[in-house]
Amino acid sequence: MDRKMANRKLIRLSQLKSKLAAENLEEIDWVTFGVIVKKVTPQSANNGRTFSIWRLNDLRDLSQCVSLFLFGEVHKEHWKTDQGTV
C-alpha cells in the first residue's frame, strides 16, 4: 500500500466536497477510499442501457455520502459487488 500511495494525496470521501471547493484537484494526484453503504437496483436509462448507482461513505461521517454511477462495461463487470465492499 505504501508503494501505491507514494506521491499521492489521500482525500477522505467526507472531505471531498470541501476539497473540491478549496483546491484544484485536477492538478493533484489523489485517491480516496469508500465503502458501498447502499446499492440501488440496476436501472435502465432513456437509451435502454442499464446502469447502477452506489452510495459510498468513508465511515467517518455517515451523513456525507457520494453517489457513484456505473455505466457500460464498468456496470457489467461490477454490478454484483456486495454492499459493504471497500
C-alpha positions as CSV (number, residue, x, y, z in Angstrom):
1,M,0.0,0.0,0.0
2,D,2.9,2.4,0.7
3,R,4.2,1.8,-2.8
4,K,0.7,2.5,-4.3
5,M,0.2,5.7,-2.3
6,A,3.7,7.1,-2.9
7,N,3.4,10.8,-4.1
8,R,-0.4,10.7,-3.8
9,K,-2.7,12.6,-1.5
10,L,-5.4,10.8,0.4
11,I,-8.7,12.7,0.5
12,R,-11.4,11.2,2.6
13,L,-14.9,11.0,1.0
14,S,-16.3,13.1,3.8
15,Q,-13.8,15.8,2.9
16,L,-14.3,15.7,-0.8
17,K,-16.9,18.4,-1.2
18,S,-14.8,20.9,0.8
19,K,-11.6,19.9,-1.0
20,L,-13.3,20.4,-4.4
21,A,-14.3,23.9,-3.4
22,A,-10.9,24.8,-2.0
23,E,-8.4,23.1,-4.3
24,N,-7.9,22.3,-8.0
25,L,-7.8,18.5,-7.7
26,E,-7.1,18.1,-11.4
27,E,-3.6,19.2,-10.7
28,I,-3.1,16.8,-7.8
29,D,-2.6,13.0,-7.9
30,W,-5.1,12.0,-5.3
31,V,-7.0,8.9,-4.2
32,T,-10.0,8.2,-2.0
33,F,-11.5,5.1,-0.4
34,G,-15.1,4.3,0.1
35,V,-17.4,1.6,1.4
36,I,-20.5,0.7,-0.5
37,V,-23.2,1.6,2.0
38,K,-26.2,1.3,-0.3
39,K,-26.9,-0.1,-3.8
40,V,-29.8,0.9,-5.9
41,T,-31.4,-1.8,-8.0
42,P,-29.9,-1.5,-11.6
43,Q,-32.0,0.8,-13.7
44,S,-32.4,1.5,-17.4
45,A,-31.5,4.9,-18.9
46,N,-33.6,6.6,-21.6
47,N,-31.3,5.0,-24.2
48,G,-32.1,1.5,-22.9
49,R,-28.7,0.9,-21.3
50,T,-28.6,-0.4,-17.8
51,F,-26.7,1.3,-15.0
52,S,-26.1,1.1,-11.3
53,I,-25.9,3.6,-8.5
54,W,-23.8,3.0,-5.4
55,R,-23.7,5.3,-2.3
56,L,-20.2,5.4,-0.9
57,N,-19.1,6.5,2.6
58,D,-15.7,6.6,4.4
59,L,-17.4,5.5,7.7
60,R,-16.1,8.7,9.4
61,D,-19.2,10.8,8.8
62,L,-22.3,8.7,7.8
63,S,-24.2,11.9,6.7
64,Q,-21.6,12.5,3.9
65,C,-22.1,10.1,1.1
66,V,-21.0,10.2,-2.6
67,S,-23.2,8.7,-5.3
68,L,-21.3,6.7,-7.9
69,F,-23.0,5.9,-11.2
70,L,-21.7,2.8,-13.1
71,F,-22.3,2.6,-16.8
72,G,-21.3,0.4,-19.7
73,E,-18.5,-2.2,-19.1
74,V,-18.0,-0.9,-15.5
75,H,-21.6,-1.6,-14.7
76,K,-21.4,-5.1,-16.4
77,E,-18.3,-6.0,-14.5
78,H,-19.1,-4.7,-11.0
79,W,-22.9,-4.5,-10.6
80,K,-22.9,-7.7,-8.4
81,T,-20.4,-6.3,-6.0
82,D,-21.7,-6.7,-2.4
83,Q,-22.8,-3.9,-0.2
84,G,-20.1,-3.4,2.5
85,T,-17.2,-3.8,0.0
86,V,-14.4,-1.3,0.1
